[in-house]
Amino acid sequence: MQSTPRVIVVGGGLAGLVAARHLADDGADVTLLERRDTVGGRVRTHEQDGYRFDRGFQVLFPAYPAVRRELDLEALDLQRFTSGATIVGTDHRTVLADPRQRPELLPATLANSDVTLGDQLRLAWLWWELRRTDPAEFFDDERRPDTSIDRYLRQRGFSDRFIERFFAPFYGGITLDRSLSTSSRVFEYTFRTLAEGGAAVPAAGMGAIPAQLADRVWTAGGALETGVTVTDVSSTDRSATVTTADGETLAADAVVVAADPPTARELTGLESIPTGARACVTQYYALPDAVDLETGKRLLLNAVDDDAPNHVVPHSAVAPAYAPDGSTLISATYLGEPDHDETQLAERTRLALEAWYPDQRLDGLEMLRTDRIEFAQFDQPPGIHDRLPDARDLEGSVYLAGDYTRWSSIQGAMESGREAAQAVLEDVSQ
């Protein structure tokens, strides 16, 4: 065995960057190959005319264990959302806020017509219970049986109105599944994480996360090569090779495939890699100066309107550096793949905001950018996590890293990268 193992990581998303960093930290000779011009995978930020547009609406949950382990959160200068939401509909607007953060909104929360007192008590109890549960238990089938989020909430006794007007749009934004058919394991893990640490974005945009991880790869001695497409991966028991689109063949002691799920499945032929996708479309807008959505740093959740976006985000209220001085940046996210062009979607958003705020003039709403994301997450119905592949499921010296080996999240991606690196280091040392 070589004293310094040579490892190639295919894919520069969060999983690949974390894997490369841990491998390099442990003394491996690591090269990461990324087909795009920049690293980050699904987590990227585009800057234009003083605005910062994350690739679709994304947030960071700072209480994720892998996030705390892999990132310097202080250096990211996190800008935090206010827990809760403004629930909106035609001539209908209510506030649901965490009284620990905003005690002055307690009367409005208690008077919220979308949530009964029983719902609020059940919510508080769920908050208390899940915060005291070890996160590792949530994906343990023997300890916590899996079901859909919708069934889980109904079993917990939440009212139909609260489920439809709050949980459906709120978890529609997290899981891209307003029907709440996603695994309850995802709900429990994310709800606990939000209860512990809320949600935030880096001041410089979500792209600051992979940028920081890339810096750590370089600092540890790893190499990053962008603009390199890998077309084939093969392996024997003690070595592996990758072939690039330029016809170059690179040899290594091990290869970590950390590409997106469809690409990873194509490269490896492993059918247990999920390719069923959840899609979304996010549009960014400059809000007219005179318009005030009266939501502060809380999300706007669409309670009932099928033609309106699932949620609206007040980006510059949360993170002022997302917009030029004197400008207000918001975004609207539509779930799935709506059959409308950019102009039609912008008009739908304007009409929705005018219905929600009949006393405001929205004719000056300016559409700035549209991101159509066909594969934002892999589909996560109940039971899927028991069928996901493991880092070592491939024969020979090829390993997997990606959220599809854990669950679709930043936590899942980062944790999978660390696990793949550990598997490689254990095996090459034998």
URRARA-V978261 format. One record per backbone hydrogen bond with DSSP energy under -0.5 kcal/mol. NH is the residue of the N-H (numbers start at 1). CO is the residue of the C=O. E is the energy in kcal/mol with one decimal. If there is no record, write none. Layout:
BEGIN
nh=[NH/NH]
co=[CO/CO]
e=[E/E]
END
This chain:
BEGIN
nh=[5/7/7/8/9/10/10/11/11/13/17/18/19/20/21/22/23/24/25/26/27/28/29/30/31/32/33/34/34/40/43/44/46/48/51/52/53/54/55/56/60/62/64/68/69/70/71/73/76/77/77/78/79/80/81/82/85/86/87/87/88/88/89/91/92/94/96/98/99/101/102/105/106/109/110/111/112/115/120/121/122/123/124/125/126/127/128/129/130/131/132/132/133/137/138/139/140/141/143/144/149/150/152/153/154/155/156/157/158/163/164/165/166/167/168/170/171/172/173/174/175/176/177/180/183/184/186/187/188/189/190/191/192/193/194/195/196/197/198/200/201/203/203/205/208/209/210/211/212/213/214/215/216/217/218/219/220/221/222/223/225/227/227/228/229/230/231/232/233/234/236/240/241/242/243/244/245/247/250/252/253/254/255/256/257/257/258/258/264/265/266/267/268/269/271/273/274/278/280/281/282/283/284/285/286/287/287/291/298/299/300/301/301/302/302/303/303/306/308/310/311/312/313/315/316/317/318/319/322/323/327/330/331/332/333/334/336/340/345/346/347/348/349/350/351/352/353/354/355/356/357/360/362/365/366/367/368/369/371/372/373/373/374/376/377/379/382/384/386/387/393/397/397/398/399/400/401/405/406/409/413/414/415/416/417/418/419/420/421/422/423/424/425/426/427/428/429/430]
co=[3/5/29/254/31/8/256/9/33/258/13/14/15/16/17/18/19/20/21/22/24/23/5/28/7/223/9/32/225/12/40/42/53/51/48/322/46/52/44/54/200/60/61/64/65/66/67/71/72/73/74/73/201/78/199/297/96/299/85/94/86/301/92/355/89/87/85/83/97/98/98/102/103/105/106/107/109/112/116/117/118/119/120/121/122/123/124/125/126/127/128/129/130/134/135/136/137/139/140/140/182/180/148/149/150/151/152/154/153/159/160/161/162/162/163/166/167/168/169/170/171/172/171/177/380/147/183/183/184/185/186/187/188/189/190/191/192/193/194/60/79/76/77/202/205/206/206/207/208/209/210/211/212/213/214/215/216/218/217/30/32/34/36/34/227/228/243/243/267/241/239/252/234/250/232/248/229/244/242/240/6/6/397/8/255/399/10/256/260/261/262/263/264/265/269/270/272/377/373/334/371/332/369/330/366/285/328/288/295/84/312/86/299/300/310/88/301/304/305/333/333/300/331/313/329/314/314/315/319/320/324/285/313/283/311/281/279/338/341/342/343/344/345/346/347/348/349/350/351/352/353/357/360/362/286/365/284/284/282/370/280/371/372/278/278/276/181/381/383/384/390/236/239/395/255/391/257/402/403/407/409/410/411/412/413/414/415/416/417/418/419/420/421/422/423/424/425/427]
e=[-0.6/-0.5/-2.7/-2.0/-2.6/-0.5/-3.2/-0.8/-3.0/-0.5/-2.5/-2.4/-2.5/-2.7/-2.3/-2.3/-2.4/-2.6/-2.6/-1.3/-1.8/-2.4/-3.1/-1.0/-2.0/-3.2/-3.0/-0.5/-2.7/-3.1/-2.5/-0.8/-3.1/-2.0/-2.3/-2.2/-3.1/-0.6/-2.5/-1.7/-3.3/-0.9/-2.1/-2.1/-1.7/-2.7/-2.0/-1.0/-1.0/-0.5/-1.2/-0.6/-3.2/-0.5/-2.3/-1.7/-2.8/-3.1/-0.6/-2.4/-0.6/-3.0/-2.4/-1.9/-2.0/-2.5/-2.8/-1.2/-0.7/-1.5/-2.5/-2.1/-1.6/-2.3/-2.8/-1.7/-1.2/-1.1/-2.2/-2.3/-2.6/-2.7/-2.2/-2.3/-2.7/-2.6/-2.4/-3.0/-2.8/-1.7/-0.7/-0.8/-1.6/-2.2/-1.2/-0.6/-2.0/-0.8/-0.6/-2.6/-1.9/-2.6/-2.4/-2.6/-2.0/-2.7/-1.4/-1.2/-2.0/-2.3/-2.8/-2.6/-2.2/-1.5/-2.7/-2.7/-2.8/-1.1/-1.6/-1.1/-3.0/-1.5/-0.6/-1.6/-3.0/-3.0/-0.7/-1.1/-2.7/-2.3/-2.4/-2.9/-2.2/-2.1/-2.7/-2.3/-1.8/-2.6/-2.0/-2.3/-2.0/-1.5/-0.9/-2.0/-2.1/-1.9/-0.6/-1.6/-2.0/-2.2/-2.8/-2.1/-1.7/-1.7/-2.4/-2.7/-1.8/-1.5/-2.7/-2.3/-3.0/-0.8/-2.5/-2.4/-0.5/-0.5/-3.0/-1.5/-0.5/-2.4/-2.8/-2.8/-2.6/-2.3/-2.5/-2.5/-2.5/-2.1/-2.9/-2.6/-2.4/-1.4/-2.3/-2.8/-0.6/-3.4/-2.9/-0.9/-3.1/-2.6/-2.0/-2.5/-2.1/-2.8/-0.7/-1.3/-0.6/-2.7/-1.8/-2.7/-2.4/-2.7/-2.7/-2.9/-2.6/-0.6/-2.7/-1.7/-1.9/-0.6/-2.7/-2.9/-0.6/-0.5/-2.3/-3.0/-0.7/-0.7/-1.0/-2.2/-1.0/-2.2/-2.4/-1.5/-1.8/-0.6/-1.6/-3.5/-2.4/-1.5/-2.2/-2.3/-1.6/-2.4/-2.2/-3.2/-2.8/-1.7/-2.4/-2.3/-2.0/-2.1/-2.3/-2.4/-2.6/-2.1/-2.6/-2.2/-1.8/-2.3/-2.3/-2.3/-0.6/-1.9/-2.2/-0.6/-3.3/-1.2/-2.9/-0.5/-2.8/-0.6/-0.7/-2.3/-1.3/-3.0/-0.6/-1.9/-1.0/-1.9/-1.8/-1.0/-0.6/-0.6/-2.9/-1.8/-2.3/-2.3/-2.0/-1.1/-2.2/-2.6/-2.7/-2.0/-1.8/-1.8/-2.2/-2.5/-2.0/-2.2/-2.3/-2.4/-2.5/-2.4/-2.2/-2.8/-0.9/-1.2]
END
